[in-house]
Amino acid sequence: MPKTESLKILIAATEVTPYAKSGGLGDVIGSLPKALKDRGVDVRVVFPKYRSVRDDHLSNLRYVDSFAVTLAWRRQSASIYLFDGDVPMYMIQNDYYFGRDGFYGYGDDYERFAFFSKATVELMSRVDFQADVVHFNDWQTGLGSLYLKDVYGGFVFYQNMKSLFTIHNLRYQGVFGREVLGAADLNDGYFTQGKLEFYNRVSYLKAGLVYADAVNTVSRTYAKEIQTGAYGYGMDGLMRDRSDRLFGIVNGIDSQKNDPASDPRLFQNFTDETLSKKKENKKQLQAMLGLPSKDAPMISIVSRLVDQKGMDLVAVALEELMGMDIQLVVLGTGDGRYEHLFLHNAWRFPDKLSANITFNGDLAQKIYAASDIFLMPSLFEPCGLGQLFAMRYGSVPIVRGTGGLADTVSHFDEASGTGTGFVFTDYLASGMMWAVYEALRVYANPAAWERVVKNGMACDFSWDKSAEEYVDLYLRLKNNQL
């Protein structure tokens, strides 16, 4: 293990579980710092103090300092609060920007997250934390690398700091009109192809890609895919240019919190040696959701209901699925057309489909533990966490071989007994249904099914290996070895 006692890392993100979460980013930033801390890294986290943070999460919050952040003609106050736990976590308060419902989707998001990015860099001198590497995440913090290098880099305190920028999903790029440069306290000199200009607009994500000392994404396959026109969303040329400093590190999950042997959210705890107890979860979930109590294969979808997650394939195949001897349990929110599709078909087929159009973490765990099969036919998938949770809880994934799904799920070979799920390649409903039929064929053979279930449960998807890779990358940045 590399020497990490003197390694100082600040992780900046707009979501951290359990304080603020709308997707996988919150899970990652809630877990990775703990794994880094276990390796002797002096790691700290900074995120916005949203109005939606629950009161019981604020009880140990301590005020540290306030300072003004300049954005063009505005001078906005940033107040620093600290959770001083195993991993110190700073919250930046500004009620004008963050005292609202939800996290994203406001007309001034360009200004809100420019403020957060600039305040993040300024915060380090205020709390006397001289990081070796500042780790920015997604477009909302994309300007952070620019501010660190061009605005603060001339000050002695900051001049040796490096930055890492992580892409959790290249599709979301923070693209705005040219006029936002002024609001971000940047001049028109940044509106060039080699800087922030992106098809005659401004991209905050591009700022992170251009100005960071290294870039990574959350799986090895996705790091390769985004260098192609099919997955690059207009950034593929830049990704190829930065390929010598582009890395893929697969996300992990909190294996202690997500342990079927002890998870208090389950109806019945179980292990890979007591799989009969998993069936009790299925029975109780059926009762909870009003499905018939039967041993038909239960297929689950726990996902955002959007095209990226392959919901258009599910829509095409849904009538065929409803004609099979299965039960389908859906949990998630997203595009109205998919929400209505599942709700309507749950009304048509109440014995076969349960549509839960909501966000409910406890119910998600119950579904992972109860279902036999987990369906995740994504169009693209930077990493994906659902398939990792599913395998941990004995639900066999059906996935398309893309991004992190390709890196974490291997196709089951009945002859050798190897593999952890069922993988299809072409983005077609017929390809997805081929994998479904393969899974159901193996399900009909109890010995083979138990093998694939146990294979998945035996996989180590903890943060241990991924944290080691991040530590190695941080050290290489600190020591100018890239």
Number of C-alpha atoms within 10 A of each C-alpha: 7 10 12 17 11 10 17 20 25 26 23 28 24 26 24 24 16 13 19 23 18 15 14 18 21 18 21 22 23 22 20 22 25 18 22 23 17 13 18 16 20 21 23 23 23 27 22 30 23 23 18 14 14 12 9 8 11 14 9 11 15 14 12 13 14 15 15 13 17 16 18 13 9 12 12 16 18 23 20 25 22 19 18 13 8 12 19 15 21 27 22 24 21 20 15 10 21 20 15 13 9 14 19 15 7 12 8 13 16 22 19 20 25 26 27 28 28 24 24 30 20 19 21 16 13 14 12 9 15 17 24 22 23 28 24 28 27 24 29 25 28 29 28 33 27 25 22 25 19 11 16 16 16 12 10 9 15 20 12 15 19 24 28 24 30 27 26 23 19 21 17 15 21 19 19 17 13 17 12 18 22 14 19 21 18 16 13 12 10 15 18 13 12 12 18 28 22 22 10 13 15 26 26 26 27 25 26 30 30 22 23 25 21 25 26 24 27 25 25 20 22 31 25 20 19 25 22 16 12 11 20 20 15 17 21 19 15 16 22 16 13 17 16 11 15 21 22 22 23 26 28 25 22 19 16 11 10 17 18 26 15 14 17 14 16 25 19 20 20 23 18 21 8 11 15 11 17 24 18 18 22 25 17 18 22 21 12 9 14 14 19 14 13 12 12 14 19 22 25 27 25 25 22 21 23 19 17 14 21 25 23 20 20 23 16 13 16 17 11 11 19 18 10 11 12 18 25 24 24 24 23 19 17 14 12 10 13 21 21 13 13 24 19 14 17 20 13 12 14 17 17 23 27 23 22 19 18 14 15 12 12 11 17 23 21 21 28 29 31 29 26 27 27 27 28 25 32 23 22 24 26 27 29 24 22 21 26 25 27 28 28 28 30 29 31 33 34 28 27 29 25 23 26 27 29 21 15 22 24 19 19 23 15 14 7 7 14 15 18 26 27 26 28 21 14 13 17 19 19 14 16 26 18 15 24 21 12 16 22 17 12 17 19 11 11 9 11 18 21 15 18 28 25 22 21 29 24 14 14 14 22 19 22 18 15 20 24 17 16 16 21 16 20 24 20 13 19 19 11 10 8 12
